[in-house]
Amino acid sequence: MKFANPINDIAFKKIFGDKNHSEILISFLNSALDFKGDDKIKSITIANPYQIPKIEELKNTILDINAIDNKDNHFVVEMQVEKDKEFAKRSLYYTSKSYVNQIDKGEEYTKLKSKN
């Protein structure tokens, strides 16, 4: 019997990004982020991983997993196999894009959600 390698991008998304098996992602995030007690994630929604820019000239991004928990905290989950010297910059770009996409023109900044 042969098993899929979970560090393969397709296998990773199949294992952790399947809304029918969200308990696997919840367990993974709670363990990896050391969430305990009231901070534990109880449920998530797998959101659209495609972050299409509102301005055509801007760069598209496709997240491995974009998740939202019960408290409306947003999680960007990315599988990284090889060392990437630009990973810090890329992750900042991805999270910044997820953050600004929470509100539209004319909406109040108080609607922005962030983990304290």
C-alpha distances in whole Angstrom, upper triangle without the diagonal:
4,7,10,13,16,18,18,21,19,16,19,21,18,18,21,23,23,26,24,22,25,25,22,24,27,26,25,28,30,28,29,32,33,35,36,39,40,39,35,34,33,32,32,32,30,33,33,31,34,37,39,43,46,48,46,47,44,41,38,35,32,30,27,28,31,32,35,35,38,41,40,39,37,34,32,29,28,25,26,24,27,30,33,36,37,35,38,40,37,36,40,40,37,38,42,41,39,42,45,43,44,47,49,53,56,53,54,52,52,49,47,44,43,42,45
4,7,9,12,15,14,17,16,13,16,18,16,15,19,21,21,24,23,21,24,24,21,22,26,24,23,26,28,27,27,30,31,33,35,37,39,37,33,32,32,31,30,30,28,30,30,28,31,34,36,39,43,44,43,43,41,37,35,32,28,27,24,25,29,29,33,33,36,39,38,36,34,31,29,26,25,21,23,20,23,27,29,33,34,31,34,36,33,33,36,37,34,35,39,38,36,39,42,40,41,45,47,50,53,51,51,50,50,47,44,42,41,40,42
4,6,9,12,11,14,13,10,12,15,13,12,15,17,17,21,20,17,20,20,17,19,22,21,19,22,25,23,23,26,28,29,31,34,35,33,30,28,28,27,26,27,24,27,27,25,28,31,33,36,40,41,40,41,38,35,32,29,25,24,20,21,25,26,29,30,32,35,34,33,31,27,26,22,21,18,20,18,21,24,27,30,31,28,31,33,30,29,33,33,30,32,35,34,33,36,38,37,38,41,43,47,49,47,48,46,46,43,41,38,37,36,39
4,6,9,8,10,9,6,9,11,10,10,13,15,15,19,18,16,18,19,16,17,20,19,18,21,23,22,21,25,26,28,30,33,34,31,28,26,27,25,24,24,21,24,24,22,24,27,30,33,36,38,36,37,34,31,28,25,22,20,17,18,22,23,26,27,30,33,32,30,28,24,23,19,18,15,16,15,18,22,23,27,28,25,28,30,27,26,30,30,27,28,32,31,29,33,35,33,34,38,40,43,46,44,45,43,43,40,38,35,34,33,36
4,6,6,9,9,6,8,11,11,10,13,15,16,20,20,17,19,19,16,16,20,19,16,19,22,20,19,22,24,26,29,32,33,30,27,26,27,25,24,24,21,24,24,21,24,26,29,32,35,37,36,36,33,29,27,24,21,19,15,17,21,22,26,27,30,32,31,29,26,23,21,17,15,12,13,11,15,18,20,24,25,22,25,27,24,23,27,28,25,26,30,29,28,31,34,32,33,37,39,42,45,43,44,41,42,39,36,34,33,31,34
4,5,8,8,5,5,9,9,7,9,12,13,17,17,15,16,16,12,13,16,15,13,15,18,17,16,19,21,22,25,28,29,26,24,22,23,22,20,21,18,20,21,18,21,24,26,29,33,34,34,34,31,27,25,21,18,16,12,14,17,18,22,23,26,28,27,25,23,19,17,14,12,9,11,10,14,17,19,22,23,20,22,25,22,21,24,25,22,23,27,26,25,28,30,29,30,34,36,39,42,40,40,38,38,35,33,30,29,28,30
4,6,9,7,6,9,11,10,11,13,15,19,20,17,18,19,15,14,18,17,14,16,19,17,15,19,21,23,26,29,30,27,25,23,25,24,22,22,19,21,21,18,20,22,25,28,31,33,32,32,29,25,23,20,17,15,11,14,17,19,22,24,27,29,27,25,22,19,16,13,10,7,8,7,10,13,15,19,19,17,19,21,19,18,22,22,20,21,25,24,23,26,29,28,29,33,35,38,41,39,39,37,37,35,32,30,28,27,30
4,6,5,6,9,10,10,12,13,15,19,20,18,19,20,17,16,20,20,17,18,22,21,19,22,24,26,29,32,33,29,27,25,27,25,23,22,19,20,20,17,19,21,24,27,30,31,30,30,28,24,21,18,16,14,11,14,18,20,23,25,29,30,29,27,24,20,17,14,12,8,9,8,11,15,16,20,20,18,21,22,19,19,23,23,20,22,25,25,24,27,29,28,29,33,35,38,41,39,40,38,38,36,33,31,30,29,32
4,6,5,6,9,10,11,11,13,17,18,17,17,19,16,15,19,19,16,17,21,21,19,21,24,25,28,31,31,28,26,24,25,23,21,20,16,17,16,13,15,18,20,23,26,28,27,27,24,21,18,15,12,11,8,11,14,17,21,23,26,28,26,24,21,18,15,12,9,7,9,9,12,15,16,19,19,16,19,20,17,17,20,20,17,19,22,21,20,24,26,24,26,29,31,34,37,35,37,34,35,33,30,28,27,27,30
4,5,5,6,9,10,10,11,15,16,15,16,19,16,15,19,20,17,19,22,22,21,23,26,27,30,32,32,29,27,24,25,23,20,19,16,17,16,13,15,18,21,24,27,29,27,28,26,22,19,16,13,12,9,12,15,17,21,23,27,28,27,25,22,19,17,14,12,10,13,13,16,19,19,23,22,20,23,24,20,20,23,22,19,21,25,23,22,25,27,25,27,30,32,35,38,36,37,36,36,34,31,29,29,29,32
4,5,5,6,8,9,10,14,15,13,15,16,13,13,17,17,15,17,20,20,19,22,24,25,28,30,31,28,25,23,24,22,20,19,16,18,18,16,18,21,24,27,30,32,31,31,29,25,22,19,16,14,11,12,16,17,21,23,26,28,27,25,22,19,17,14,13,11,13,13,16,19,20,24,24,21,24,25,22,21,25,24,21,23,26,25,24,27,29,27,28,32,34,37,40,38,39,37,37,35,32,30,29,29,32
4,5,5,6,7,10,13,14,12,13,14,11,10,14,15,12,14,17,17,15,18,21,21,24,27,28,25,22,20,21,19,17,17,14,16,16,14,16,19,22,25,28,30,29,30,27,24,21,17,14,12,8,9,13,14,18,20,23,25,24,22,19,16,14,10,9,7,10,11,15,17,18,22,21,18,21,22,19,18,21,22,18,20,23,22,20,24,26,25,26,29,31,35,37,35,36,34,34,31,29,27,26,25,28
4,6,5,5,7,10,12,11,11,14,12,10,14,15,13,14,18,18,17,19,22,22,25,27,27,24,22,19,20,18,15,14,11,12,12,10,13,16,19,22,25,27,27,28,25,22,19,15,12,10,6,7,11,12,16,18,21,23,22,20,17,15,13,10,10,9,12,14,17,20,20,23,22,19,21,22,19,18,21,21,17,18,22,20,18,22,24,22,23,27,28,32,35,32,34,32,32,29,27,25,24,24,27
4,6,6,6,9,10,9,11,13,11,11,14,15,14,16,19,19,19,21,23,24,26,28,28,26,23,20,20,18,16,15,12,14,14,13,16,19,22,25,28,30,30,31,28,25,22,19,15,13,10,10,14,14,18,19,22,25,23,22,20,17,16,13,13,12,16,16,20,23,23,27,26,23,25,26,23,21,25,24,21,22,25,24,22,25,27,25,26,29,31,35,37,35,36,35,35,32,30,27,27,27,30
4,6,6,10,10,8,9,10,8,8,12,12,11,13,16,16,16,18,20,21,23,25,26,23,20,18,18,16,15,15,12,15,16,15,18,21,24,27,30,33,32,33,30,27,24,21,17,15,11,11,14,14,17,18,21,23,23,21,19,16,16,13,13,12,15,16,20,22,23,27,26,23,25,26,23,22,25,25,22,22,26,25,22,25,28,26,26,30,32,36,38,36,36,35,34,32,29,27,26,25,28
4,6,8,10,7,7,9,6,5,9,10,8,10,13,14,13,15,18,18,20,22,23,20,17,15,15,13,11,12,9,12,14,13,16,19,22,25,28,30,30,31,28,25,22,19,15,12,9,8,11,10,14,15,18,20,19,18,16,13,12,9,10,10,14,16,19,21,22,25,24,21,22,24,21,19,22,22,19,19,22,22,19,22,25,23,23,27,29,33,35,32,33,31,31,28,26,23,22,21,25
4,6,9,8,7,10,9,7,11,13,12,12,15,17,16,17,20,20,22,24,24,21,19,16,16,13,11,10,7,9,10,10,13,16,19,22,25,27,27,29,26,23,20,16,13,10,8,6,9,9,12,14,17,19,18,17,14,12,11,9,11,11,15,17,21,23,23,26,24,21,23,24,20,18,21,21,17,18,21,20,17,20,23,20,21,24,26,30,32,30,31,29,29,26,24,22,22,21,25
4,5,5,6,10,9,9,11,14,13,14,17,18,18,20,22,21,24,25,25,23,20,17,16,13,11,10,8,11,12,12,15,18,21,25,27,30,29,31,29,26,22,19,16,14,11,10,11,11,14,15,18,20,19,19,17,15,15,13,15,15,19,20,24,26,26,29,28,25,26,27,24,22,25,25,21,21,24,23,20,23,25,23,23,26,28,32,34,32,33,32,31,28,26,24,24,24,27
4,5,5,9,10,9,11,14,14,15,17,19,19,20,22,21,23,24,23,21,18,15,14,11,9,7,6,9,11,13,16,19,21,25,27,30,30,32,29,27,23,21,17,15,13,11,11,10,12,13,15,18,17,17,16,15,15,14,16,18,21,23,27,29,29,32,30,27,28,29,26,23,26,25,22,21,24,23,20,22,24,22,21,24,27,30,32,30,31,30,29,26,25,22,23,23,26
4,6,8,10,11,12,14,15,16,18,20,21,22,24,22,24,24,24,23,20,16,15,12,11,10,10,13,15,16,20,22,25,28,30,33,33,35,33,30,27,24,21,19,16,14,15,14,15,15,17,20,20,20,19,18,19,17,19,20,24,25,29,31,31,34,33,30,31,32,29,27,29,29,25,25,28,27,23,26,28,26,25,28,30,34,36,33,34,33,32,29,28,26,26,26,29
4,5,6,8,9,11,12,13,15,16,18,19,20,19,21,22,22,21,17,15,13,11,11,11,10,14,16,17,20,23,26,29,31,34,34,36,33,31,27,24,21,18,15,13,15,13,15,15,17,20,20,19,18,17,17,16,18,18,21,23,26,29,29,32,31,28,29,31,28,25,28,28,24,24,27,26,23,26,28,26,25,29,31,35,37,34,35,33,33,29,28,25,25,24,27
4,5,5,6,9,10,11,12,14,15,16,18,16,18,19,19,17,14,11,10,8,7,8,8,12,15,15,19,21,24,27,29,32,33,34,31,29,26,23,19,17,14,11,12,10,11,11,13,16,16,16,15,13,15,13,16,17,20,22,26,28,28,31,30,26,27,28,26,23,25,26,22,21,25,24,20,22,25,23,22,26,28,32,34,31,31,30,29,26,25,22,22,21,24
4,5,5,6,8,10,10,12,14,15,16,15,16,17,17,16,12,10,9,8,9,11,11,15,18,18,22,24,28,30,33,36,36,38,34,32,29,26,22,19,17,14,15,12,13,12,13,17,17,17,17,15,16,15,17,18,21,23,27,28,29,32,31,27,28,30,27,24,27,28,24,23,27,26,23,25,28,26,25,28,31,35,36,33,33,32,30,28,26,23,23,21,24
4,5,5,6,9,10,11,12,14,15,15,16,18,19,17,14,12,12,11,11,13,12,16,18,18,22,24,27,30,33,35,36,37,33,31,28,24,21,18,15,13,15,13,15,14,16,19,19,18,17,15,16,13,15,15,18,20,23,25,26,29,29,25,26,28,26,23,25,26,23,22,26,26,23,25,28,26,26,29,32,36,38,35,35,33,32,29,27,24,23,22,24
4,5,5,6,8,10,10,12,14,13,15,17,18,15,12,10,11,9,9,10,10,13,15,15,19,21,24,27,29,32,32,33,30,27,25,21,18,15,12,10,11,9,11,11,14,16,16,15,13,11,12,10,12,13,16,18,22,23,24,27,26,22,23,25,22,19,22,23,19,19,22,22,19,21,24,23,22,26,29,32,34,31,31,29,29,26,24,21,20,18,21
4,5,5,6,8,10,10,12,10,12,14,14,12,9,6,7,7,7,10,11,14,17,17,21,22,26,28,30,33,34,35,32,29,27,23,21,17,15,12,12,10,11,9,11,14,14,13,13,11,13,11,15,16,19,21,24,25,26,29,28,24,24,26,24,21,23,24,21,19,23,23,20,21,24,23,22,25,29,32,34,30,30,28,27,25,23,19,18,16,19
4,6,5,6,8,10,10,10,11,13,15,13,9,8,9,10,11,14,14,18,20,20,24,25,29,31,34,36,37,38,34,32,29,26,23,19,17,14,16,13,14,13,15,16,17,16,16,14,15,13,16,16,19,21,24,25,26,29,28,24,25,27,25,22,24,26,23,22,25,26,22,24,27,26,25,29,32,36,37,34,33,31,30,28,26,22,21,18,21
4,6,5,6,8,10,10,13,15,17,14,11,10,12,12,12,15,14,17,19,18,22,23,27,29,32,34,35,36,32,29,27,23,21,17,14,12,14,12,14,13,16,18,18,16,15,12,13,10,12,12,15,17,20,21,23,25,25,21,21,24,22,19,22,23,20,19,23,24,21,22,26,25,24,28,31,35,37,34,33,31,30,28,25,22,20,18,20
4,5,5,6,8,8,11,14,14,11,9,8,11,11,10,13,13,15,18,17,21,21,25,27,30,32,33,34,30,27,25,22,19,16,14,11,12,10,12,11,14,15,15,12,12,9,11,9,12,13,15,18,21,21,22,24,23,20,19,22,20,17,19,21,18,16,20,21,18,19,23,22,21,25,28,32,33,30,30,27,26,24,22,18,16,14,17
4,6,5,6,5,7,10,11,9,6,6,9,11,12,15,16,18,21,20,24,25,28,30,33,35,36,37,33,31,29,25,23,19,18,15,15,13,13,11,13,14,15,13,14,12,14,12,15,16,19,21,24,24,25,27,26,23,22,25,23,20,22,24,21,19,22,24,21,21,25,25,23,27,30,34,35,31,31,28,27,25,23,19,17,14,16
4,6,5,7,9,12,14,12,9,10,13,14,15,18,18,21,23,22,26,27,30,32,35,37,38,38,35,32,30,26,24,21,18,17,17,16,17,15,17,18,19,16,17,14,15,13,15,16,18,19,22,22,24,26,26,22,22,25,24,20,22,25,22,21,24,25,23,24,27,27,26,30,33,37,38,35,34,31,30,28,26,22,20,17,18
4,6,8,11,15,16,13,11,12,15,16,16,18,18,20,22,20,24,24,28,30,33,35,36,35,32,29,27,24,22,18,16,15,16,15,16,15,18,18,19,16,15,12,13,11,13,13,14,16,19,19,20,22,22,18,18,21,20,17,19,22,19,18,21,23,21,21,25,25,25,28,32,35,36,33,33,30,29,27,24,21,19,16,17
4,5,9,13,13,10,9,10,14,15,15,18,18,19,22,21,24,24,28,29,31,34,35,35,31,29,27,24,22,18,17,15,16,14,15,14,16,16,16,13,13,11,12,11,14,15,16,19,21,21,21,23,22,19,18,21,20,16,18,21,18,16,20,21,19,19,23,24,23,26,30,33,34,31,30,27,26,24,22,18,15,12,14
4,6,10,12,9,8,11,14,16,17,20,20,22,25,24,27,28,31,33,35,37,39,39,35,33,31,27,26,22,21,19,19,17,17,15,17,17,18,15,16,14,16,15,17,18,20,22,24,23,25,26,26,22,21,24,24,20,21,24,22,20,23,25,22,22,26,27,25,29,32,36,37,33,32,29,28,27,24,20,18,14,15
4,7,8,5,5,7,11,13,14,18,19,21,24,23,27,27,31,32,34,36,38,38,35,33,31,27,26,22,21,18,18,15,15,13,14,13,15,13,14,13,16,15,18,20,22,24,26,26,27,28,28,24,23,25,25,21,22,25,22,20,23,24,21,21,25,25,24,27,31,34,34,31,30,27,25,24,22,18,16,12,13
4,6,5,5,9,11,14,16,20,21,24,27,27,30,30,34,35,37,40,41,42,38,36,34,31,29,26,24,22,21,18,17,14,15,15,17,15,17,17,19,19,22,23,25,27,30,30,30,32,31,28,26,29,28,25,26,28,26,23,26,28,25,24,28,28,26,29,33,36,37,33,31,29,27,26,24,20,18,15,15
4,5,6,9,10,14,17,20,22,25,28,28,32,32,36,37,38,41,43,44,40,38,37,33,32,28,27,24,23,20,18,15,14,14,17,16,19,18,22,22,25,26,28,31,33,33,34,35,34,31,29,32,31,27,28,31,28,25,28,30,26,26,29,29,27,30,33,37,37,33,31,29,26,26,24,21,19,16,15
4,6,8,9,13,15,18,21,23,26,27,30,30,34,35,36,39,41,42,38,37,35,32,31,27,26,23,22,18,16,13,11,11,14,13,16,17,21,21,25,26,29,31,34,34,34,35,34,31,29,31,30,27,27,29,27,24,26,28,24,23,27,27,24,27,30,33,33,30,28,26,23,22,21,18,16,13,13
4,6,9,12,13,17,19,20,24,24,27,27,31,32,33,36,38,39,35,33,32,29,27,24,23,20,19,15,14,11,10,9,12,11,13,14,17,18,21,23,25,28,30,30,30,31,30,27,25,27,27,23,23,26,23,20,23,24,21,20,24,24,22,25,28,31,32,28,26,24,22,21,19,15,14,10,11
4,6,9,11,15,17,19,23,23,26,27,30,32,33,36,38,39,35,33,31,28,26,23,21,18,17,14,13,10,10,10,13,11,14,13,16,16,20,21,24,26,29,29,30,31,30,27,26,28,27,23,24,26,24,21,24,25,21,21,25,25,22,26,29,33,33,29,28,26,24,22,21,17,16,13,14
4,6,7,11,13,16,19,19,23,24,27,29,31,34,35,36,33,31,29,25,23,20,19,15,14,11,9,6,7,8,10,9,11,11,14,14,18,20,23,25,28,29,29,31,29,26,25,27,25,22,23,24,22,19,22,23,19,19,23,22,20,23,27,30,31,27,27,25,23,21,19,16,15,12,15
4,7,11,13,16,20,21,24,25,29,31,32,35,37,38,35,33,30,27,25,22,20,17,16,12,11,7,7,9,12,12,14,14,17,17,20,22,25,28,31,32,32,34,33,29,28,30,28,25,26,27,24,22,25,25,21,22,25,24,22,25,28,32,32,29,28,27,24,22,21,18,17,15,18
4,7,10,13,16,18,21,22,26,28,29,33,34,36,32,31,28,25,22,19,18,15,13,10,8,6,6,9,10,11,12,12,15,15,19,21,24,27,30,31,31,33,32,28,28,29,27,24,25,26,23,21,23,23,19,20,23,22,20,23,26,29,30,27,27,26,24,21,20,17,17,16,19
4,6,9,13,14,17,19,22,24,26,29,30,32,29,27,24,21,19,16,15,11,10,6,5,4,7,9,9,9,9,10,12,13,16,18,22,25,28,29,28,31,29,25,25,26,24,21,22,23,19,18,20,20,16,17,20,18,17,20,23,27,28,25,25,24,22,19,18,15,16,15,18
4,6,10,12,15,16,19,22,23,26,27,29,26,25,22,19,17,14,14,10,8,6,5,7,9,11,10,11,10,10,12,13,16,18,22,25,28,29,28,31,29,25,25,26,23,21,22,22,18,17,20,18,15,16,19,16,15,18,21,25,26,23,24,23,22,19,18,15,16,17,20
4,7,8,12,14,17,20,21,25,25,27,24,22,19,16,13,11,10,7,6,5,7,9,12,14,12,12,10,10,10,11,13,16,19,22,25,26,26,28,26,23,24,24,21,19,20,20,16,16,19,17,14,16,18,16,15,19,21,25,27,24,25,24,24,20,19,17,18,18,22
4,6,9,10,13,16,18,21,22,24,21,19,16,14,12,10,10,8,5,6,7,10,13,15,12,12,9,10,10,11,14,16,20,23,25,27,25,28,25,22,23,23,20,18,19,18,14,14,16,14,11,14,15,12,12,15,17,21,23,21,22,21,21,18,17,15,16,18,21
4,6,8,10,13,15,18,19,21,18,17,13,11,9,9,10,8,7,9,11,14,17,18,15,15,12,12,11,12,14,16,19,22,25,26,25,27,24,22,22,22,19,17,19,17,13,14,16,13,11,14,15,12,13,16,17,21,23,21,23,22,23,20,18,17,19,20,24
4,6,9,13,15,18,18,19,17,14,11,8,5,5,7,6,5,9,12,15,18,20,16,16,12,11,9,10,11,13,16,19,21,22,21,23,21,18,19,19,15,14,16,14,11,12,14,12,10,14,15,12,14,17,18,22,25,23,24,23,24,21,19,18,19,20,24
4,6,9,12,15,14,16,13,11,8,6,5,6,9,10,9,12,15,18,21,22,19,18,14,14,12,13,13,16,18,21,22,23,21,23,21,19,20,19,15,15,16,14,11,13,14,11,10,14,14,12,14,16,17,20,23,22,24,23,25,21,19,19,20,22,26
4,6,9,12,12,13,11,9,6,5,6,8,11,11,10,13,15,19,22,22,18,17,14,14,12,14,14,17,19,22,23,24,21,23,19,18,18,17,14,13,14,11,9,11,11,8,8,11,11,8,11,14,14,17,20,19,21,20,22,19,17,17,18,20,24
4,7,9,9,11,9,8,5,7,8,11,14,15,13,17,18,22,25,25,21,21,17,17,15,17,17,20,22,25,25,26,23,25,21,20,21,19,16,16,17,13,12,14,13,10,11,14,12,10,13,14,14,16,20,20,22,21,23,21,19,20,21,24,27
4,5,6,8,6,7,6,8,11,13,17,17,16,19,20,24,26,26,22,21,18,19,17,19,19,22,23,26,27,27,24,25,21,20,21,18,16,16,16,12,12,14,12,9,11,13,11,9,13,13,12,14,18,18,20,19,22,20,18,20,21,24,27
4,6,9,8,10,10,12,15,17,20,20,18,21,21,25,27,27,23,23,20,21,19,22,23,26,27,30,31,31,27,28,24,24,24,21,19,20,19,15,15,16,14,11,13,14,11,9,13,12,10,11,15,16,19,18,21,19,18,20,22,25,28
4,6,6,9,10,13,16,19,22,23,21,24,25,28,31,30,26,26,23,24,22,24,24,27,28,31,31,31,27,28,24,24,24,21,19,20,19,16,16,18,15,12,15,16,13,12,16,15,13,13,17,18,21,21,24,22,21,23,24,27,30
4,6,8,9,13,15,18,22,23,22,25,26,30,32,32,28,28,25,25,23,25,24,27,27,30,30,30,27,27,24,24,25,21,19,21,21,17,17,19,18,14,17,19,16,15,19,18,17,17,21,22,25,24,27,25,24,26,27,30,33
4,7,9,13,16,19,22,24,23,26,28,31,34,33,30,29,26,26,23,25,24,26,26,29,29,28,25,25,21,22,23,19,18,20,19,15,16,19,17,15,18,19,17,16,20,20,19,19,22,24,26,25,28,27,25,27,27,30,33
4,7,10,13,16,19,21,20,23,24,28,31,30,27,25,22,22,20,22,21,23,23,26,26,25,22,22,19,19,19,16,14,16,16,12,13,15,13,11,14,16,14,14,17,18,17,17,21,22,24,22,26,24,22,23,24,27,29
4,7,10,13,16,18,17,21,23,27,30,29,26,24,21,20,17,19,18,20,20,23,22,22,19,19,16,16,17,14,12,14,14,10,10,14,13,10,13,16,14,14,18,19,19,20,23,24,25,24,27,25,22,23,23,26,29
4,7,10,13,15,15,18,20,24,27,27,24,22,19,18,15,17,16,18,18,21,22,22,19,20,17,16,18,15,12,14,14,11,10,13,13,10,12,15,14,13,16,18,18,20,24,23,25,24,26,24,21,22,23,25,28
4,6,10,12,11,15,18,21,25,25,21,20,16,15,12,13,12,14,15,18,19,19,17,18,15,14,15,13,10,11,12,9,7,11,11,9,10,13,14,12,16,18,19,21,24,24,25,23,25,23,20,20,20,22,25
4,7,9,9,13,16,20,23,24,21,19,15,14,10,11,10,12,14,16,18,19,17,19,16,15,16,15,12,12,14,12,9,12,14,11,11,15,16,14,16,19,20,23,26,25,27,25,26,24,21,21,21,22,26
4,5,6,10,13,17,20,21,18,16,12,10,7,7,7,9,11,15,17,18,16,18,16,13,15,15,11,10,13,11,8,10,13,11,10,13,15,14,16,19,21,24,27,25,26,24,25,23,20,19,18,19,23
4,7,10,14,16,20,21,19,17,13,11,8,6,5,7,10,13,15,17,16,19,17,14,16,17,13,12,15,14,11,12,16,14,13,16,18,17,18,22,24,27,30,28,29,27,28,25,22,21,20,20,24
4,6,10,13,16,18,15,14,10,8,6,5,7,9,12,15,18,19,19,21,20,16,17,18,15,13,15,15,11,12,15,14,12,15,17,16,16,20,22,26,28,26,27,25,25,22,20,18,17,18,21
4,7,10,14,15,12,11,7,6,5,6,9,12,15,18,21,22,21,23,20,17,18,18,15,13,14,14,10,10,13,12,9,12,14,12,13,16,19,22,25,22,23,21,21,19,16,14,14,15,19
4,7,10,12,9,8,6,5,6,8,11,14,17,21,23,24,23,25,23,20,20,21,18,15,17,17,13,12,15,14,11,13,15,14,13,17,20,23,25,22,23,21,21,18,16,13,13,13,17
4,7,8,6,6,5,6,9,11,14,18,21,24,27,27,26,28,26,22,22,23,20,17,18,18,15,13,16,15,11,12,15,13,12,15,18,22,23,20,20,19,18,15,13,11,11,11,15
4,5,5,5,7,8,12,13,17,19,22,26,28,29,28,30,28,25,24,25,23,20,20,21,18,16,18,18,14,15,18,17,14,18,21,24,25,22,22,20,18,16,15,11,12,11,14
4,5,7,10,12,15,17,20,23,26,29,32,33,32,34,32,28,27,28,27,23,24,25,22,19,21,21,17,17,20,19,16,19,22,25,26,22,21,20,18,16,15,12,13,12,15
4,5,9,11,15,17,21,24,27,30,32,32,32,33,31,28,26,27,26,22,22,23,21,18,19,20,16,15,18,18,14,17,20,24,24,20,19,18,15,13,13,9,10,9,12
4,6,10,13,15,19,22,25,29,31,31,30,31,29,26,24,25,23,20,20,20,18,15,16,17,13,12,15,14,11,13,17,20,21,17,17,15,13,11,10,7,9,9,12
4,7,10,13,16,20,22,26,28,28,27,28,25,22,21,22,20,17,17,18,15,12,14,15,11,10,14,13,11,14,18,21,22,18,18,16,14,12,10,6,6,6,10
4,7,10,13,17,19,23,25,25,24,25,22,19,18,19,17,14,14,15,12,9,12,12,8,8,12,11,10,13,17,20,21,18,18,16,15,13,10,8,7,8,12
4,6,10,13,16,19,21,21,21,22,20,17,16,17,15,12,13,14,11,9,12,12,9,10,14,13,13,16,19,23,25,22,22,19,19,17,14,11,10,10,13
4,6,10,13,16,18,18,17,19,17,14,13,14,12,9,11,11,8,7,11,11,8,10,13,13,13,17,20,23,25,23,23,21,21,19,16,14,12,12,16
4,7,10,13,16,16,16,18,17,13,14,15,13,10,13,13,10,10,14,14,12,14,17,17,17,21,23,27,29,27,27,24,25,22,19,17,16,15,18
4,6,10,12,13,13,15,14,10,12,14,11,9,12,13,10,11,14,14,13,16,19,18,19,23,25,28,31,29,29,27,27,25,22,20,18,18,21
4,7,10,11,12,15,14,11,13,15,13,11,15,16,13,14,18,18,17,20,22,22,23,27,29,32,35,33,33,30,31,29,26,24,22,21,24
4,6,7,8,12,12,9,12,14,11,11,15,15,14,15,19,19,19,21,24,23,25,29,31,33,36,34,35,32,33,31,27,26,24,23,25
4,7,9,12,13,11,14,17,15,14,18,19,17,19,22,23,22,25,27,27,29,32,34,37,40,38,38,36,36,35,31,29,27,26,29
4,6,10,11,10,13,15,14,15,18,19,18,20,23,23,24,26,28,28,30,34,35,38,41,39,39,37,38,36,33,31,29,28,30
4,6,9,8,11,13,13,13,16,17,17,19,21,22,23,25,27,28,30,33,35,37,40,39,39,35,37,35,32,30,28,27,29
4,5,5,9,10,9,11,14,14,15,17,19,20,21,23,25,25,28,31,32,34,37,36,36,33,34,33,30,28,26,26,28
4,6,8,9,10,11,13,14,16,17,19,20,22,23,25,26,28,31,33,34,37,36,36,33,34,34,30,29,26,26,28
4,6,5,6,9,10,11,12,14,15,17,18,20,21,23,25,28,29,31,34,33,33,29,31,30,27,26,24,24,26
4,5,5,6,8,10,10,12,14,15,16,18,20,21,23,26,28,30,33,31,31,28,29,28,25,24,21,21,23
4,5,5,6,9,10,11,12,14,15,16,18,20,22,24,26,28,31,29,29,26,27,26,22,21,19,19,20
4,6,5,6,9,10,10,12,14,15,16,18,21,23,24,26,29,28,27,24,26,25,22,21,19,20,22
4,5,5,6,9,10,11,12,14,15,17,19,22,23,25,28,27,27,24,26,25,21,21,19,20,22
4,5,5,6,8,10,11,12,14,15,17,20,22,24,27,25,25,22,24,22,19,18,16,16,19
4,6,5,6,8,10,10,12,14,16,18,20,22,25,23,23,20,21,21,17,16,14,15,17
4,6,5,6,9,10,11,12,15,17,18,20,23,22,22,19,21,20,17,17,16,17,20
4,5,5,6,9,10,11,13,16,18,20,23,21,22,19,21,19,16,16,15,16,19
4,5,5,6,9,10,11,14,17,19,22,20,20,17,18,16,13,12,11,12,15
4,5,5,6,9,10,12,15,16,19,17,17,14,16,15,12,12,11,14,16
4,5,5,6,9,11,13,15,18,17,17,15,17,15,12,13,13,16,19
4,6,5,7,10,12,15,18,16,16,14,16,14,10,10,11,13,16
4,5,6,8,11,14,16,14,14,11,12,11,7,8,8,11,14
4,5,6,8,10,13,11,12,10,12,11,8,10,11,15,17
4,6,7,10,13,11,13,12,14,11,9,11,13,16,19
4,7,10,12,10,11,10,11,8,6,8,10,14,17
4,7,8,6,8,8,10,7,7,10,13,16,19
4,6,6,9,10,12,10,10,13,16,20,22
4,6,9,10,13,12,13,16,19,23,25
4,7,9,12,11,13,16,19,23,25
4,7,9,7,9,13,16,20,21
4,5,6,8,12,14,18,19
4,5,6,9,11,15,16
4,5,8,10,14,14
4,6,10,13,15
4,7,10,12
4,7,9
4,6
4
